[in-house]
Amino acid sequence: MKTAFEMYREEFQDIEYCCYCLEPKGDKYHCCKENHFVPFQDLETSEQMDIINEEIQWAEIAAKQEEKRNGR
C-alpha cells in the first residue's frame, strides 16, 4: 500500500512548478521574472512536501466551507 506522500507524488509528477516560488506553471510563460519551471518529480523532497502540505491545507479549507454551505 502506498503512503499519502507517494500517492501525491504520482498525481503531481508531471505538473511543472516555478523553481523560485514553487507556484504551478499553469498557463504562464514566466514567473518570478524568469521562465524556469521544473516537473514536480524533479523538485527537492522538502519542496515536494511543502507543496503537498499546502494542497492538504487547501482541501481542508474547501471541506469546511462546503460543510458550512450544507448547514453542518
C-alpha positions as CSV (number, residue, x, y, z in Angstrom):
1,M,0.0,0.0,0.0
2,K,1.3,3.4,-0.9
3,T,1.7,6.2,1.5
4,A,-0.1,9.5,1.1
5,F,3.1,11.1,0.1
6,E,3.7,8.5,-2.7
7,M,0.2,9.0,-4.0
8,Y,0.5,12.7,-4.2
9,R,4.0,12.4,-5.8
10,E,2.4,10.2,-8.6
11,E,-0.5,12.6,-9.0
12,F,1.7,15.7,-9.3
13,Q,4.7,14.2,-11.0
14,D,4.2,15.9,-14.4
15,I,3.0,19.3,-13.1
16,E,5.6,22.0,-13.6
17,Y,6.5,24.4,-10.9
18,C,8.5,27.7,-10.7
19,C,11.9,26.9,-9.3
20,Y,11.9,30.1,-7.2
21,C,8.4,30.3,-5.6
22,L,7.0,26.8,-6.2
23,E,3.9,28.1,-7.9
24,P,2.4,25.8,-10.5
25,K,3.2,26.9,-14.1
26,G,-0.4,26.5,-15.4
27,D,-0.8,28.6,-18.5
28,K,2.0,31.1,-17.5
29,Y,5.1,31.5,-19.6
30,H,7.1,33.1,-16.8
31,C,7.1,33.6,-13.1
32,C,9.4,35.5,-10.7
33,K,10.8,37.3,-13.8
34,E,12.2,34.0,-15.1
35,N,10.9,31.2,-17.3
36,H,12.5,28.3,-15.3
37,F,9.9,25.6,-14.5
38,V,10.6,22.0,-13.5
39,P,8.4,19.0,-13.1
40,F,7.2,18.2,-9.6
41,Q,9.3,15.0,-9.6
42,D,12.5,16.9,-10.1
43,L,12.0,19.2,-7.1
44,E,13.7,18.5,-3.8
45,T,11.8,16.2,-1.4
46,S,11.4,19.1,1.1
47,E,9.9,21.2,-1.7
48,Q,7.5,18.4,-2.7
49,M,6.4,18.1,0.9
50,D,5.8,21.8,1.1
51,I,3.5,21.7,-2.0
52,I,1.7,18.6,-0.7
53,N,1.1,20.1,2.7
54,E,-0.3,23.3,1.1
55,E,-2.6,21.2,-1.1
56,I,-3.9,19.3,2.0
57,Q,-4.5,22.6,3.8
58,W,-6.5,24.0,0.9
59,A,-8.5,20.8,0.7
60,E,-9.3,21.1,4.4
61,I,-10.4,24.7,4.0
62,A,-12.6,23.7,1.0
63,A,-14.2,20.9,3.0
64,K,-15.0,23.2,5.9
65,Q,-16.6,25.8,3.5
66,E,-18.7,23.0,1.9
67,E,-19.9,21.9,5.4
68,K,-21.0,25.5,6.1
69,R,-22.9,25.7,2.8
70,N,-24.6,22.4,3.6
71,G,-25.5,23.6,7.1
72,R,-23.4,21.1,9.0
